[in-house]
Amino acid sequence: MIRAWWGVGLSVFLALACAREKPVTVAVIGDYGGDTPEEAQVAALVAGFAPDLVFTTGDNNYPNGAADTIDANIGKHYARFIAPYRGAFGPGASENRFFPSLGNHDWKGKAGAQPYLDYFELPGNERYYDVRRGPVHLFVVDSDPHEPDGITRDSKQALWLRDSLAKSDAPHRWVTLHHPPYSSGPHGSTAELQWPFRAWGATAVFAGHDHDFERFDVGGMPYVVVGTGGMRLYPILLPLPGSVARVETHGALRIEATSDSARAEFLAVGGGARDSFELPASTELPAPVSLVAAGSSWKLMDGVTPREGWRDAGFDSSAWPVAAAPFRIVDRGAASGAKARTTYYRIEFQVTGPESLAALELGLPRDQPAVAYLNGREVARVARAPARERKWLVARGPRGAGTDAPILTHSLLDPRQLMAGPNALAIEIRREPGSGGDSSFDAALVAYPRTVP
C-alpha cells in the first residue's frame, strides 16, 4: 500500500513539475542594424519581452558591415543582451543572450565579415554555429554566397547542419539564416537554399532579407520571414502558395517555448499581435518519406525522342538503359560546337495512402534547363538561371570531372497529384554542350506526412 501511494505521489510530483516548467522566452529580429528611429522602437519592444534568447535573421550592420558603424547599429540598441560587450553603450550582459546570423550587408564591405567576427564572440567558427537554451536548440546558418564553406545543400556547411540536427534531442530545433527559402517579397524565394530542413530534423526555419513579416506552412512546418527590425519596409507581392500570414510593419517575433509546446506572436511597434501561431515540437512532425531517393537508378533515353506516354505510370520502358545517379553525360563533341540535345529520365515508385501526405518536395539539378512531370503532368520547370541567381549556382565541373551533381530543391508539389499504387516521375533535361562542362543528373522526391494533431 505504501509503495502504491508513493508511486502515485511521484507521478503527481512529476506532473506538477512539468506544469511549472518555466518557458524560454525568445525574441527574433532581422534587417535591423541601421541605427534608425524604427530600430530603437523595435529594440524597446524586445526589451519588454525580457527574453532569455535573442536571435537575428541577418543584416545586423548597414550599409556595408563596417567596423565604424557596428556598435551604433547593434550595441547602442542591444548591448544589454551581448556578452562580452566592449562597446560604448553600457556594460553589456553577464551571459550572452544575443545570437546573430550573417546577412549580405554584413559581408558587403572591403573587410568582408571581419568586423562582425571581431565584434561578437560566438560558438563554432562564428559564421555558422549552434546554441542550446533549455528545450530550444538554435542552428545559425550563413546563407551568403561569400561563405567559404558553401551554401548549397551538399556543401560543408549544409552537411554540418544535417549532422548537428540529427544529434539533437531538443524538442524545438530551429534554423535561422538570412536569405529566405520561401518569400513573397521583392527578393523572393531562394531555391538554392530550400534545403531538406525537415528531413534533417528541423522543426522551424526563420529568415529575413525581405523587409516584412511572412509565415509559410510547408508540409506542416513553419518557415517565417522576420525582416522588420528597423530598416525601410518592403511591399509583399502576390502571395506564393503556402503563405498563410503577411504583415507590413516594424516589429519583432516573440516566442514562449517549453518542452511540450511553443507559441509565437508577431508584435508590432505601437502594440498589438498581428499574427500568432504554434511551433510544432519534434514529436509532432512525422518523419518525411523518401519516394525517390537521391542516388536511385533511373531509366534514360539520350538524344532520341521517346514514344507517346513516356511520362506516365505503367509505360513500358523495359528497353531503356538503366543508370544509377548521380552521373554525368560526357558531350565529346562540345569542342566542335555540338548542338543541344535532350535526355529523358523516368522512374516509377509506389505510394500507399496519398491522402495522408501534406506536401511533396522535389529536388532537381539546376545546371541545365529541365522539365519535371509527375504522372504525366508538368510539375516543375527549371529555365536558365536569371543573372541575379547565377551567384548561387555551383560551377559545373570540367570535362571528365567526378560525378557529383548537387540537387537543388526547386518546387513544393501538391500531393493530390499522387495515386495509390504505382506512380511515375519523369524528367527531361536539355543539354547545351557548348556552354561548358557536362550535364549532371540526380533527383529526389520526398513526401511530408500531415502533422500530428
C-alpha positions, -999 to +999 in steps of 0.1 A: +000+000+000+028+024+009+046+016-024+013+023-043+008+056-026+045+065-032+041+057-069+010+079-071+028+107-053+058+106-075+035+108-106+017+138-092+050+155-083+064+149-119+032+162-134+033+193-113+070+198-121+062+197-158+033+221-153+056+245-136+083+244-163+094+280-169+091+288-206+121+300-225+113+335-240+128+341-274+129+373-295+135+372-333+146+403-352+160+408-386+172+435-411+175+459-382+210+473-379+208+509-392+205+529-360+171+542-372+143+555-350+124+524-360+152+502-348+151+520-314+113+513-312+118+476-321+146+473-295+124+488-268+097+463-278+122+434-275+135+447-241+099+445-229+099+407-237+127+402-211+140+374-234+163+346-225+175+344-261+176+369-289+185+357-324+186+376-357+179+367-393+208+388-406+217+423-419+230+434-385+252+463-397+241+486-426+251+497-451+285+479-456+292+459-425+319+484-414+338+484-381+330+521-376+292+516-377+287+483-360+285+495-324+259+522-331+239+498-353+239+469-328+254+477-294+235+510-290+202+491-291+210+455-279+241+458-256+221+446-226+219+411-243+255+409-255+285+393-236+313+400-237+304+436-248+333+460-253+314+489-270+304+524-258+268+518-247+269+503-212+283+473-195+266+446-216+253+413-202+268+389-178+259+360-201+255+362-239+218+361-250+223+376-285+230+353-314+231+369-349+233+353-383+252+369-412+234+388-439+246+403-472+251+437-457+274+422-430+296+407-458+294+438-481+324+459-471+361+456-482+368+437-450+340+412-456+325+398-424+356+406-403+341+435-383+312+412-374+335+384-364+356+408-343+326+424-326+309+392-314+322+361-296+301+333-309+303+295-308+319+273-335+335+292-364+311+322-356+298+322-392+276+292-386+271+275-352+245+262-328+234+271-292+211+254-268+187+270-243+165+245-224+141+230-249+153+252-278+182+243-300+191+271-324+212+264-356+226+296-372+234+293-409+254+317-431+234+319-463+255+344-481+274+333-512+307+346-497+305+318-471+338+299-476+322+265-466+294+269-492+257+274-492+243+246-513+227+216-498+257+194-504+282+220-490+304+215-459+281+239-440+250+221-450+265+187-440+274+202-406+237+213-402+224+179-413+247+160-388+241+185-360+203+184-363+205+146-363+224+146-330+200+170-312+174+157-288+158+191-283+120+194-288+125+226-307+152+227-334+151+260-352+173+271-381+179+308-388+195+322-419+193+354-439+181+346-474+146+331-473+139+297-488+103+310-493+092+346-496+065+366-514+086+398-510+106+416-537+137+394-532+115+363-534+123+327-526+158+314-528+155+279-544+191+270-538+185+274-500+155+252-499+175+225-482+156+195-468+154+211-433+125+190-421+140+158-434+172+166-415+153+172-382+145+209-381+111+220-366+111+256-380+131+279-402+135+317-398+149+341-424+150+378-433+163+397-464+128+408-474+118+436-450+084+423-440+069+395-419+055+365-436+047+330-424+046+299-446+033+265-439+054+240-458+042+205-452+031+213-416+064+231-407+066+269-404+090+290-425+090+325-411+104+357-427+112+383-400+128+413-417+110+441-398+137+451-373+141+488-383+150+493-419+127+506-447+098+481-452+092+463-485+058+456-500+047+420-502+039+409-537+014+383-549+014+357-521+030+324-530+014+290-523+019+281-486+019+318-474-006+319-445+002+353-428+017+386-440+024+418-422+040+450-434+050+469-403+080+471-379+081+447-351+096+415-336+086+379-331+081+367-295+082+330-287+074+312-255+088+276-256+085+247-232+094+211-237+058+204-248+049+234-268+060+267-283+037+297-290+048+326-313+034+361-317+045+388-341+041+420-322+041+454-340+057+486-328+028+506-312+012+474-298-009+445-310-002+410-322-005+408-359+000+370-362+001+342-336+008+305-342+021+273-327+055+260-335+055+222-336+078+201-314+099+174-330+074+147-317+046+164-337+064+163-371+063+128-386+094+117-404+095+125-441+091+096-465+115+092-494+096+083-525+125+087-549+159+087-531+189+106-543+212+081-560+184+059-574+186+040-606+168+057-635+157+046-669+171+071-696+169+078-733+195+101-747+190+122-778+161+102-791+125+114-785+106+086-767+072+072-776+040+090-765+031+083-729+067+080-716+058+103-687+030+081-674+029+053-649+028+019-665+047+030-696+068+001-710+104+013-706+119-021-704+141-014-735+156+018-719+191+017-704+194+020-666+219+042-648+224+049-611+225+086-602+245+108-597+262+107-631+273+129-659+268+125-697+300+135-714+294+155-746+325+147-766+316+169-795+313+201-775+346+215-787+335+213-823+302+231-815+279+202-807+242+210-809+219+210-778+201+177-772+176+164-747+180+134-723+148+118-709+147+102-675+119+082-658+114+062-626+084+045-610+076+043-573+048+030-551+026+051-528+001+039-502-023+064-486-015+096-506-044+114-487-022+112-456+005+135-471+007+172-466+033+182-492+059+169-516+094+183-522+111+178-555+149+182-558+164+189-592+198+199-606+199+234-619+229+233-642+208+227-673+172+236-683+148+209-671+111+200-670+097+175-645+064+155-648+045+136-621+021+110-636+022+128-669+015+163-656+042+190-656+050+200-620+083+219-622+104+238-648+140+250-645+149+276-670+183+291-674+190+309-641+185+347-643+215+369-638+206+377-601+206+339-593+238+329-610+259+337-580+242+309-561+249+282-586+277+256-582+301+258-611+299+228-634+330+206-633+354+203-662+350+175-687+359+142-671+354+155-636+337+135-609+300+126-610+287+146-580+256+165-590+242+188-564+204+185-560+189+220-555+153+219-544+131+236-569+095+230-560+068+221-535+043+199-551+006+191-544+004+155-530-030+152-546-012+145-579-001+112-565-021+080-570-024+050-547-002+023-562+024+029-590+034+065-599+059+079-623+084+108-621+097+118-655+123+145-662+137+159-694+169+179-694+181+199-724+219+197-726+239+225-740+274+211-746+288+244-758+281+261-725+310+242-708+311+212-686+290+181-689+253+177-679+249+162-645+218+145-631+203+134-599+169+140-584+148+132-553+112+133-543+103+135-506+068+133-490+058+150-458+030+133-438+004+155-422+014+170-388+001+150-358-029+168-344 
